[in-house]
């Protein structure tokens, strides 16, 4: 077919999380093996390609891909000239951003960027680190590392620049965070030509809307309940609905049904309070998408 969107999907730690997010958004991706770079998807208008997120911004900028999901950290490290049309806050373990940090051994004399003068730094983020040092007026040796930077301090290098989601790996290797270079989230990046193409732009905007709806739903649930009219005011006063609750009549003229969407974290306190206020038949159900 003539209209197809070439879409980069991050291979590696974010792959399964990204596939799960797309599934909630209504797109089913499948791979024939763990080594496959050409997943299938149940949308014939999408041509997906699995790539390391480090490479995706470069291929988007070059027009090899129309769009792709990658980290803000890799867009910055590559210095890629792309359209960042959406931000999606999710990572491999949590819904939190990741941090790109300068880290050194606990107890070392490295407590700021200025303590790196003449030192050795290992990182995957070579260009980002070099710009960081240049902006601080510090001269240090930056070497590329294929990961596992934590084990290189202090025997091979004096400090590292790495991404961290929870900080657990740094603590396990007796490392401290000296500075944060960047807070990074997943971005939907698009090359300028694709963004200027009406069909591709509409397709990208549709995908963006559905992915946002899936992420919105991740922290929300629906609640249904039956409420006697005599308790309606008391019950509705407790409801932290996104808008106003949906209230529907029941067969009995003395009762109504209420349906709302609430943060999942509030239900453990809200449900007992609703029950005490007179609500009955309270049902909690998961959501796939919430589109504002």
C-alpha positions in Angstrom: 0.0 0.0 0.0 1.2 3.5 -0.7 0.6 5.0 2.7 2.9 3.5 5.3 4.6 4.9 8.4 8.1 3.6 9.0 8.2 3.5 12.8 11.2 2.8 15.0 10.6 0.8 18.2 13.3 0.6 20.9 15.0 -2.8 21.1 16.3 -3.9 24.5 15.1 -3.0 28.0 12.2 -0.9 26.8 11.0 -3.3 24.1 8.5 -5.3 26.1 7.2 -2.3 28.0 6.7 -0.5 24.7 4.9 -3.5 23.1 2.6 -3.6 26.2 1.8 0.1 25.9 1.0 -0.3 22.2 -1.2 -3.3 23.0 -3.2 -1.2 25.4 -3.4 1.5 22.7 -4.9 -1.1 20.3 -1.8 -2.3 18.3 -0.5 -5.9 18.6 3.2 -6.3 17.9 4.8 -9.7 17.5 8.3 -10.9 16.9 9.3 -14.2 15.4 12.4 -14.5 17.7 14.4 -12.5 20.2 16.8 -11.6 17.4 14.2 -10.3 15.0 14.4 -6.7 13.9 11.2 -6.8 11.9 8.2 -7.3 14.1 4.8 -7.7 12.7 1.9 -5.4 13.7 -1.9 -5.8 13.1 -2.0 -2.4 11.4 -1.0 -2.6 7.7 -0.3 1.2 7.7 2.7 0.8 10.1 6.1 -0.6 9.1 7.9 -1.2 12.3 11.6 -1.7 12.8 13.3 -2.7 16.1 16.5 -0.7 16.7 18.6 0.3 19.7 17.2 3.6 21.1 20.6 5.1 20.7 20.3 4.8 16.9 16.7 5.8 16.4 17.2 9.6 16.5 19.9 9.5 13.8 17.8 7.3 11.5 14.8 9.6 12.0 16.9 12.7 11.2 18.2 11.0 8.0 14.7 10.1 6.8 15.3 6.3 7.0 12.5 6.2 9.6 9.5 8.5 9.6 9.1 8.4 13.4 10.2 6.4 16.4 10.1 6.1 20.2 13.4 7.0 21.8 14.8 8.7 24.9 15.3 12.4 25.2 18.8 11.4 26.4 19.7 9.9 23.0 18.2 12.8 21.0 20.4 15.1 23.0 23.5 12.8 22.8 23.1 12.5 19.0 22.3 16.2 18.6 19.5 15.1 16.2 17.4 17.7 14.4 13.9 16.0 14.8 10.4 17.0 15.8 9.6 15.9 19.3 5.8 15.6 19.0 5.0 13.8 22.3 6.4 12.9 25.6 5.6 9.5 27.2 6.7 9.1 30.8 7.4 5.4 31.2 10.5 3.3 31.6 11.4 -0.4 32.0 10.5 -0.6 35.7 8.4 2.4 36.6 6.4 5.3 35.3 9.2 7.7 36.3 11.7 9.5 34.1 15.3 8.4 34.1 18.2 10.6 35.1 21.5 10.9 33.3 23.9 11.4 36.2 27.6 11.9 36.9 28.6 9.4 39.5 31.8 8.6 41.5 32.8 6.4 44.4 31.5 7.2 47.8 34.2 8.9 49.8 36.1 10.1 46.7 37.2 13.7 46.3 34.9 14.2 43.3 32.0 16.3 44.5 31.3 18.5 41.5 32.0 18.7 37.8 35.0 20.9 38.6 36.7 18.1 40.4 36.9 16.2 37.1 39.8 18.3 35.7 42.3 15.8 34.2 40.2 12.8 35.2 38.9 9.8 33.2 35.2 9.3 32.6 33.5 6.3 31.1 30.0 6.6 29.5 27.7 5.6 26.7 26.9 9.3 26.4 30.2 10.6 25.0 28.9 13.7 23.2 26.5 14.7 25.9 29.3 14.3 28.5 31.8 16.3 26.4 29.3 19.2 26.0 28.6 19.1 29.8 32.3 19.4 30.5 32.9 22.1 27.9 30.0 24.2 29.4 31.7 23.9 32.8 35.2 24.7 31.4 36.6 21.4 32.5 39.0 19.3 30.5 38.8 15.5 31.2 39.2 12.3 29.2 35.9 10.8 28.1 35.9 7.2 26.9 33.0 5.2 25.4 31.8 2.3 27.4 29.6 -0.5 26.2 27.7 -0.5 29.5 28.5 -1.9 32.9 30.2 1.4 33.7 29.7 0.9 37.5 32.3 -1.8 37.7 35.0 0.5 36.3 35.1 2.9 39.2 37.7 3.4 40.7 40.1 1.0 39.1 39.7 2.0 35.5 38.1 5.4 35.6 37.5 8.1 38.1 33.9 8.7 37.3 31.0 7.6 35.1 28.0 9.2 33.4 25.1 6.8 33.3 21.4 6.6 33.3 19.6 5.5 36.4 15.9 4.8 37.1 16.0 3.8 40.7 19.6 4.3 41.8 19.8 0.7 43.0 22.8 -0.3 40.8 24.8 2.8 41.8 24.2 2.1 45.5 25.1 -1.6 45.0 28.5 -0.5 43.6 29.2 2.0 46.4 28.7 5.0 44.1 27.3 8.4 44.7 25.5 10.8 42.4 27.5 13.9 42.0 25.4 15.8 39.5 22.4 15.3 37.2 23.1 16.2 33.5 19.6 15.5 32.2 16.1 14.2 33.1 15.0 12.0 30.3 11.7 10.6 29.2 10.6 8.7 26.1 9.7 10.9 23.2 7.9 10.2 19.9 10.3 11.8 17.5 9.5 12.5 13.8 11.6 13.7 10.9 10.6 17.1 9.4 9.5 15.7 6.0 7.1 13.1 7.6 5.6 15.8 9.9 5.0 18.0 6.9 3.2 15.1 5.0 -0.6 15.3 5.8 -1.2 11.6 5.8 1.8 10.7 8.0 1.1 13.6 10.4 -2.5 12.5 10.9 -1.3 8.9 11.4 1.3 10.0 13.9 -1.3 12.2 15.8 -3.7 9.2 16.0 -1.0 7.0 17.4 0.0 9.7 19.9 -3.6 10.1 21.1 -4.0 6.4 21.6 -0.7 5.9 23.4 -1.4 8.9 25.7 -4.8 7.3 26.4 -3.2 4.0 27.3 -0.7 5.7 29.6 -3.5 7.8 31.2 -5.3 4.6 32.0 -2.3 3.0 33.7 -3.0 4.9 37.0 -6.8 5.1 36.8 -9.7 2.7 37.3 -13.4 2.8 36.9 -15.8 2.5 39.8 -19.5 1.6 39.5 -22.0 1.6 42.4 -25.6 1.7 43.3 -26.7 4.6 45.6 -30.1 5.3 47.3 -31.3 8.8 46.5 -31.3 9.6 50.2 -27.5 9.1 50.3 -26.7 10.6 46.8 -25.5 14.0 48.1 -23.3 12.4 50.7 -21.8 9.9 48.3 -21.2 12.4 45.5 -19.4 14.7 47.9 -16.7 11.9 48.3 -16.1 11.4 44.6 -12.8 12.7 43.1 -14.1 12.3 39.5 -12.1 13.6 36.5 -15.2 15.6 35.5 -18.6 14.9 37.2 -19.8 11.4 37.8 -22.3 9.7 35.4 -25.6 9.2 37.3 -28.2 6.9 35.7 -31.7 5.9 37.0 -32.3 2.3 38.0 -35.5 0.3 37.9 -36.3 1.3 41.4 -37.1 5.1 41.6 -35.4 5.3 44.9 -31.9 4.3 43.6 -29.4 5.5 41.0 -26.3 4.0 39.4 -23.0 6.1 39.6 -20.0 5.5 37.4 -16.7 7.5 37.8 -13.0 7.3 36.9 -10.6 7.7 39.8 -6.9 7.3 40.5 -6.3 3.6 41.5 -4.3 4.7 44.5 -7.4 6.4 46.0 -9.7 3.3 45.9 -8.4 1.6 49.1 -9.6 4.7 51.1 -12.5 5.7 48.9 -14.3 2.4 48.6 -14.9 1.9 52.4 -15.9 5.6 52.7 -18.4 5.1 49.9 -19.8 2.0 51.5 -20.3 3.8 54.8 -22.0 6.7 53.0 -24.6 4.4 51.6 -23.2 3.1 48.3 -23.8 -0.6 47.5 -22.6 -3.0 44.8 -19.3 -1.2 44.4 -17.4 -2.6 41.4 -13.8 -1.6 40.4 -12.6 -2.3 36.8 -9.4 -1.7 34.9 -9.2 0.7 31.9 -7.3 0.4 28.6 -7.4 4.0 27.4 -8.5 7.3 28.9 -8.5 10.1 26.2 -9.0 13.6 27.6 
